Amino acid sequence: MNTESLPYGPAFGLGILLPVTAMLLVPLVIAARRAGSMAGAFVVVALWLRYIAGAYHLYMFKPFAAGLSGNALLSIGVTGFGLLFVVRPANLALKWLLPVYALVALALLSAVLNGDPAGGINAGVKYAYMTVIIVAVFQALRIDPDARFLSWAMVSFLPLLVFQALSLALHLPKGSEDGDGLVWIGGYNHEAAFSVAMMTGFLVGCFAKSAPRPIRVAFLAATFLGILLAGYRTTILAFAPLALAVFLSGLTLSVRRDQRVPMAVSAGVAGVLLVAVGVLLYSAKFADLGAFLSDPTALIKPPRDFDYLERQVMSARPLIWSSYIYAWAEGTPLQHLFGFGPESWVGLFKVYPHNTLVGTLYDLGWFGVAAMLALWTVMFTAAIAARGERFKLLAAHFAFFLLNMATMPFWQVEGLAMYGLLCGYTIYAARSAQVPRPGPLRFAYS
């Protein structure tokens, strides 16, 4: 994230950070050694590094070399290592990756057209990071179809869970983005990135099918609670379909095959009741969302036409979206097609676009929006074609789509890691479904 766009959150001092980091290194080394493959170990370590770096945001957000922050250098290093030592070049030709390459090409082209090649390179590195995670997950699953490495990947999220627990124990909260209460994000900078990272942990727990059941249930419960404590409304809302899918499938698959139909019905009823309870508990928190959805076009208008109350709706998101949309509309015809360049809004707007499609429209124009929609469609279609766990995969892709509607996971490295994990798993499941199952042996007699 850009350090100028978000205020620093309360952070732990080095007196806590360093010993806790040293303690967390022990399970990381064990997990990496037992991940089962180079690709699996890479995923475990890459995620851990990102999440531990988030706890050091007071230091990692500052420029280290060549004007690049510590976080940027870490991402470049992880991406470079993955490309050189983990990713097999042949796997970069997977057909599902074509929309990603289209986004990279558009980012570079838009940057050149707008006289900012550096912006294109920055965007290209981010997409390269996501691609490396996708391919690494795919390769790890080819070696380990039971996804045992994902059981060890749960260790990658210990920094989030441990530091959040410490923030509770030491009473180190942060004021929420909405200004309506306190959130608990373990000394990390902002609840958006923290909650997306925690949601990634829940996603890993969903598919860590080889993990011991008590450990897996405890991990899912811890990340579920962690997301609620982070208090970021967008993630809570987006997370709901995935959590419900895990609940329903977990109950259904916990009984014998001949009992699954009645259990599925019972689970469905229980799911409806849980949704109803959630609506009641969060009705006040999401009241303005209902008002917006009742007539969304009424709040997409020139920014100067917003009155005071309209500026408060959904933490000013309609105002933010309108600012970007109307600024894009004032561009040249070429900018309508290719945008103003990747992350060209930095320094011009106070906050990032808070919607992936709105941000992509401003940065990459209509062609960029088409490429982004193509990527989501390709991956969702792959999930439909997947063999096994299709229900959870579809729920996860729908959850990620919702996440993109009010924040920008494609801007956050945490969001790119999440989508990389999800897409890598989806591609493997879809590709496995295309491989014909071996039929019974047939013997020819002469």
NORPE-V239277 format. One record per residue. N is the residue number from 1. SS is DSSP state (2 for helix, 1 for strand, 0 for the rest). PSI is psi in whole degrees, -180 to 180 (* if undefined). D_CENTER is the distance of its C-alpha to the mean C-alpha in whole Angstrom. Layout:
<<N & SS & PSI & D_CENTER> <N & SS & PSI & D_CENTER>>
This chain:
<<1 & 0 & 156 & 14> <2 & 0 & 128 & 17> <3 & 0 & -20 & 19> <4 & 0 & -16 & 22> <5 & 0 & -16 & 19> <6 & 0 & 141 & 19> <7 & 0 & 151 & 21> <8 & 0 & 137 & 21> <9 & 0 & 170 & 21> <10 & 0 & 137 & 23> <11 & 0 & 153 & 23> <12 & 0 & 152 & 25> <13 & 0 & 168 & 28> <14 & 2 & -24 & 28> <15 & 2 & -25 & 30> <16 & 2 & -43 & 28> <17 & 2 & -48 & 25> <18 & 2 & -49 & 27> <19 & 2 & -36 & 28> <20 & 2 & -40 & 25> <21 & 2 & -44 & 23> <22 & 2 & -40 & 27> <23 & 2 & -40 & 26> <24 & 2 & -18 & 23> <25 & 2 & -30 & 24> <26 & 2 & -55 & 26> <27 & 2 & -28 & 24> <28 & 2 & -47 & 21> <29 & 2 & -43 & 24> <30 & 2 & -45 & 25> <31 & 2 & -43 & 22> <32 & 2 & -40 & 22> <33 & 2 & -27 & 26> <34 & 0 & 8 & 25> <35 & 0 & -19 & 22> <36 & 0 & -12 & 25> <37 & 0 & 162 & 24> <38 & 2 & -42 & 23> <39 & 2 & -43 & 20> <40 & 2 & -44 & 19> <41 & 2 & -38 & 20> <42 & 2 & -45 & 18> <43 & 2 & -45 & 15> <44 & 2 & -49 & 16> <45 & 2 & -41 & 17> <46 & 2 & -44 & 14> <47 & 2 & -45 & 12> <48 & 2 & -44 & 15> <49 & 2 & -42 & 16> <50 & 2 & -44 & 13> <51 & 2 & -33 & 13> <52 & 2 & -34 & 17> <53 & 2 & -33 & 17> <54 & 2 & -30 & 15> <55 & 2 & -20 & 18> <56 & 0 & 33 & 20> <57 & 2 & -27 & 19> <58 & 2 & -23 & 23> <59 & 2 & -39 & 23> <60 & 2 & -17 & 20> <61 & 0 & -12 & 20> <62 & 0 & 150 & 24> <63 & 1 & 135 & 25> <64 & 1 & -50 & 26> <65 & 1 & 143 & 27> <66 & 0 & 31 & 28> <67 & 0 & 4 & 26> <68 & 1 & 140 & 23> <69 & 1 & 167 & 21> <70 & 2 & -39 & 21> <71 & 2 & -42 & 17> <72 & 2 & -44 & 18> <73 & 2 & -37 & 20> <74 & 2 & -44 & 18> <75 & 2 & -42 & 15> <76 & 2 & -44 & 18> <77 & 2 & -44 & 20> <78 & 2 & -43 & 17> <79 & 2 & -46 & 17> <80 & 2 & -43 & 21> <81 & 2 & -43 & 21> <82 & 2 & -43 & 19> <83 & 2 & -36 & 21> <84 & 2 & -37 & 24> <85 & 2 & -10 & 24> <86 & 2 & -54 & 22> <87 & 0 & 131 & 21> <88 & 0 & 127 & 24> <89 & 2 & -36 & 25> <90 & 2 & -32 & 26> <91 & 2 & -14 & 22> <92 & 2 & -11 & 21> <93 & 2 & 9 & 23> <94 & 0 & 133 & 21> <95 & 2 & -27 & 22> <96 & 2 & -15 & 18> <97 & 2 & -6 & 17> <98 & 2 & -42 & 20> <99 & 2 & -32 & 18> <100 & 2 & -44 & 16> <101 & 2 & -33 & 19> <102 & 2 & -40 & 20> <103 & 2 & -40 & 17> <104 & 2 & -46 & 19> <105 & 2 & -42 & 22> <106 & 2 & -38 & 22> <107 & 2 & -44 & 20> <108 & 2 & -43 & 23> <109 & 2 & -46 & 26> <110 & 2 & -40 & 25> <111 & 2 & -43 & 25> <112 & 2 & -44 & 28> <113 & 2 & -29 & 30> <114 & 0 & 10 & 29> <115 & 0 & 31 & 30> <116 & 0 & 69 & 27> <117 & 2 & -32 & 26> <118 & 2 & -37 & 25> <119 & 2 & -38 & 22> <120 & 2 & -39 & 21> <121 & 2 & -42 & 21> <122 & 2 & -46 & 19> <123 & 2 & -40 & 16> <124 & 2 & -38 & 18> <125 & 2 & -40 & 17> <126 & 2 & -46 & 13> <127 & 2 & -31 & 13> <128 & 2 & -40 & 15> <129 & 2 & -48 & 13> <130 & 2 & -41 & 10> <131 & 2 & -41 & 14> <132 & 2 & -42 & 15> <133 & 2 & -43 & 12> <134 & 2 & -53 & 12> <135 & 2 & -37 & 16> <136 & 2 & -43 & 16> <137 & 2 & -43 & 15> <138 & 2 & -46 & 17> <139 & 2 & -41 & 20> <140 & 2 & -38 & 20> <141 & 2 & -31 & 20> <142 & 2 & -34 & 23> <143 & 2 & -31 & 25> <144 & 0 & 76 & 23> <145 & 0 & -23 & 23> <146 & 0 & 2 & 23> <147 & 0 & 40 & 19> <148 & 2 & -29 & 21> <149 & 2 & -27 & 19> <150 & 2 & -28 & 16> <151 & 2 & -40 & 19> <152 & 2 & -24 & 19> <153 & 2 & -19 & 15> <154 & 2 & -27 & 16> <155 & 2 & -30 & 18> <156 & 2 & -22 & 15> <157 & 2 & 3 & 14> <158 & 2 & -37 & 17> <159 & 2 & -42 & 17> <160 & 2 & -48 & 15> <161 & 2 & -42 & 17> <162 & 2 & -47 & 20> <163 & 2 & -33 & 20> <164 & 2 & -42 & 19> <165 & 2 & -39 & 22> <166 & 2 & -37 & 24> <167 & 2 & -33 & 23> <168 & 2 & -46 & 24> <169 & 2 & -37 & 27> <170 & 0 & 4 & 28> <171 & 0 & 65 & 28> <172 & 0 & 73 & 25> <173 & 0 & 177 & 23> <174 & 1 & 144 & 22> <175 & 1 & 136 & 23> <176 & 0 & 158 & 20> <177 & 0 & -34 & 19> <178 & 0 & -10 & 21> <179 & 0 & 18 & 24> <180 & 0 & 20 & 25> <181 & 0 & -169 & 24> <182 & 1 & 148 & 23> <183 & 1 & 160 & 20> <184 & 0 & 104 & 19> <185 & 0 & 26 & 17> <186 & 0 & 32 & 19> <187 & 0 & 9 & 20> <188 & 0 & 170 & 17> <189 & 0 & -45 & 17> <190 & 0 & 146 & 15> <191 & 2 & -22 & 13> <192 & 2 & -59 & 10> <193 & 2 & -39 & 9> <194 & 2 & -46 & 10> <195 & 2 & -33 & 9> <196 & 2 & -40 & 5> <197 & 2 & -41 & 7> <198 & 2 & -36 & 9> <199 & 2 & -35 & 7> <200 & 2 & -40 & 6> <201 & 2 & -44 & 10> <202 & 2 & -40 & 11> <203 & 2 & -44 & 9> <204 & 2 & -43 & 11> <205 & 2 & -33 & 14> <206 & 2 & -39 & 14> <207 & 2 & 5 & 15> <208 & 0 & 64 & 17> <209 & 0 & -18 & 20> <210 & 0 & -6 & 23> <211 & 0 & 148 & 22> <212 & 0 & 136 & 25> <213 & 2 & -46 & 25> <214 & 2 & -40 & 25> <215 & 2 & -43 & 23> <216 & 2 & -45 & 20> <217 & 2 & -42 & 21> <218 & 2 & -40 & 21> <219 & 2 & -44 & 18> <220 & 2 & -41 & 16> <221 & 2 & -40 & 19> <222 & 2 & -44 & 18> <223 & 2 & -35 & 14> <224 & 2 & -50 & 15> <225 & 2 & -37 & 17> <226 & 2 & -39 & 15> <227 & 2 & -42 & 13> <228 & 2 & -40 & 16> <229 & 2 & -30 & 18> <230 & 2 & -26 & 15> <231 & 0 & 21 & 16> <232 & 0 & 113 & 14> <233 & 2 & -41 & 15> <234 & 2 & -46 & 12> <235 & 2 & -40 & 10> <236 & 2 & -45 & 13> <237 & 2 & -45 & 14> <238 & 2 & -32 & 11> <239 & 2 & -25 & 11> <240 & 2 & -47 & 14> <241 & 2 & -39 & 15> <242 & 2 & -44 & 13> <243 & 2 & -40 & 15> <244 & 2 & -41 & 18> <245 & 2 & -40 & 18> <246 & 2 & -41 & 17> <247 & 2 & -47 & 20> <248 & 2 & -47 & 22> <249 & 2 & -35 & 22> <250 & 2 & -44 & 23> <251 & 2 & -42 & 26> <252 & 2 & -42 & 27> <253 & 2 & -3 & 27> <254 & 0 & -5 & 28> <255 & 0 & 171 & 32> <256 & 0 & 156 & 34> <257 & 2 & -40 & 34> <258 & 2 & -9 & 37> <259 & 2 & 4 & 35> <260 & 2 & -32 & 32> <261 & 2 & -53 & 33> <262 & 2 & -34 & 34> <263 & 2 & -37 & 31> <264 & 2 & -40 & 29> <265 & 2 & -45 & 31> <266 & 2 & -41 & 31> <267 & 2 & -38 & 27> <268 & 2 & -43 & 27> <269 & 2 & -45 & 29> <270 & 2 & -38 & 28> <271 & 2 & -42 & 24> <272 & 2 & -42 & 26> <273 & 2 & -41 & 28> <274 & 2 & -41 & 24> <275 & 2 & -42 & 23> <276 & 2 & -42 & 26> <277 & 2 & -42 & 26> <278 & 2 & -41 & 23> <279 & 2 & -42 & 24> <280 & 2 & -43 & 27> <281 & 2 & -36 & 25> <282 & 0 & 16 & 23> <283 & 0 & -42 & 25> <284 & 0 & -38 & 26> <285 & 0 & -31 & 22> <286 & 0 & 16 & 22> <287 & 2 & -42 & 25> <288 & 2 & -25 & 24> <289 & 2 & -42 & 22> <290 & 2 & -39 & 24> <291 & 2 & -39 & 27> <292 & 2 & -45 & 25> <293 & 2 & -23 & 24> <294 & 2 & -29 & 28> <295 & 0 & 74 & 28> <296 & 2 & -32 & 25> <297 & 2 & -23 & 28> <298 & 2 & -23 & 30> <299 & 2 & 12 & 27> <300 & 0 & 96 & 26> <301 & 0 & 172 & 29> <302 & 0 & 135 & 31> <303 & 2 & -34 & 29> <304 & 2 & -17 & 33> <305 & 2 & -2 & 34> <306 & 0 & 129 & 31> <307 & 0 & -179 & 33> <308 & 0 & -46 & 33> <309 & 0 & -39 & 31> <310 & 2 & -29 & 29> <311 & 2 & -16 & 27> <312 & 2 & -14 & 26> <313 & 2 & 129 & 25> <314 & 2 & 47 & 21> <315 & 2 & 38 & 21> <316 & 2 & 17 & 22> <317 & 2 & -46 & 20> <318 & 2 & -37 & 22> <319 & 2 & -43 & 24> <320 & 2 & -47 & 21> <321 & 2 & -45 & 21> <322 & 2 & -38 & 24> <323 & 2 & -43 & 25> <324 & 2 & -44 & 23> <325 & 2 & -45 & 24> <326 & 2 & -30 & 28> <327 & 2 & -40 & 27> <328 & 2 & -41 & 26> <329 & 2 & -25 & 29> <330 & 0 & 0 & 32> <331 & 0 & -179 & 31> <332 & 0 & 164 & 33> <333 & 2 & -37 & 33> <334 & 2 & -38 & 31> <335 & 2 & -28 & 28> <336 & 2 & -35 & 28> <337 & 2 & -41 & 27> <338 & 2 & 0 & 25> <339 & 0 & -175 & 24> <340 & 0 & 2 & 25> <341 & 0 & 149 & 23> <342 & 0 & 128 & 19> <343 & 0 & 30 & 19> <344 & 0 & -12 & 22> <345 & 0 & -20 & 22> <346 & 1 & 126 & 22> <347 & 0 & -17 & 25> <348 & 0 & -36 & 26> <349 & 1 & 152 & 24> <350 & 0 & -33 & 23> <351 & 0 & 160 & 20> <352 & 0 & 166 & 17> <353 & 0 & -20 & 17> <354 & 0 & 27 & 14> <355 & 0 & 124 & 13> <356 & 2 & -41 & 12> <357 & 2 & -40 & 15> <358 & 2 & -45 & 18> <359 & 2 & -41 & 16> <360 & 2 & -37 & 17> <361 & 2 & -45 & 20> <362 & 2 & -42 & 21> <363 & 2 & -45 & 20> <364 & 2 & 3 & 21> <365 & 2 & -165 & 23> <366 & 2 & -37 & 23> <367 & 2 & -38 & 23> <368 & 2 & -42 & 19> <369 & 2 & -42 & 19> <370 & 2 & -41 & 20> <371 & 2 & -40 & 18> <372 & 2 & -45 & 15> <373 & 2 & -36 & 16> <374 & 2 & -40 & 18> <375 & 2 & -49 & 15> <376 & 2 & -40 & 13> <377 & 2 & -44 & 17> <378 & 2 & -45 & 17> <379 & 2 & -37 & 14> <380 & 2 & -39 & 15> <381 & 2 & -39 & 19> <382 & 2 & -39 & 18> <383 & 2 & -38 & 17> <384 & 2 & -37 & 20> <385 & 2 & -6 & 22> <386 & 0 & 152 & 20> <387 & 0 & 121 & 23> <388 & 0 & 140 & 22> <389 & 0 & 29 & 19> <390 & 2 & -40 & 19> <391 & 2 & -47 & 19> <392 & 2 & -36 & 16> <393 & 2 & -45 & 14> <394 & 2 & -41 & 15> <395 & 2 & -39 & 14> <396 & 2 & -41 & 10> <397 & 2 & -38 & 10> <398 & 2 & -40 & 12> <399 & 2 & -42 & 10> <400 & 2 & -38 & 7> <401 & 2 & -46 & 10> <402 & 2 & -39 & 11> <403 & 2 & -38 & 8> <404 & 2 & -16 & 9> <405 & 2 & -18 & 13> <406 & 2 & 7 & 13> <407 & 0 & -172 & 10> <408 & 0 & 80 & 9> <409 & 0 & -22 & 5> <410 & 0 & -12 & 8> <411 & 0 & -29 & 10> <412 & 0 & 138 & 8> <413 & 2 & -33 & 8> <414 & 2 & -39 & 6> <415 & 2 & -38 & 3> <416 & 2 & -38 & 6> <417 & 2 & -41 & 6> <418 & 2 & -49 & 4> <419 & 2 & -33 & 5> <420 & 2 & -45 & 8> <421 & 2 & -48 & 9> <422 & 2 & -44 & 9> <423 & 2 & -39 & 11> <424 & 2 & -44 & 13> <425 & 2 & -42 & 14> <426 & 2 & -44 & 14> <427 & 2 & -43 & 17> <428 & 2 & -45 & 19> <429 & 2 & -38 & 19> <430 & 2 & -41 & 20> <431 & 2 & -37 & 22> <432 & 2 & -35 & 24> <433 & 2 & -24 & 25> <434 & 2 & -18 & 27> <435 & 0 & 120 & 29> <436 & 0 & 138 & 32> <437 & 0 & 141 & 33> <438 & 0 & 130 & 36> <439 & 0 & 177 & 39> <440 & 0 & 147 & 42> <441 & 0 & 137 & 45> <442 & 0 & 136 & 48> <443 & 0 & 131 & 51> <444 & 0 & 136 & 53> <445 & 0 & 133 & 57> <446 & 0 & * & 60>>
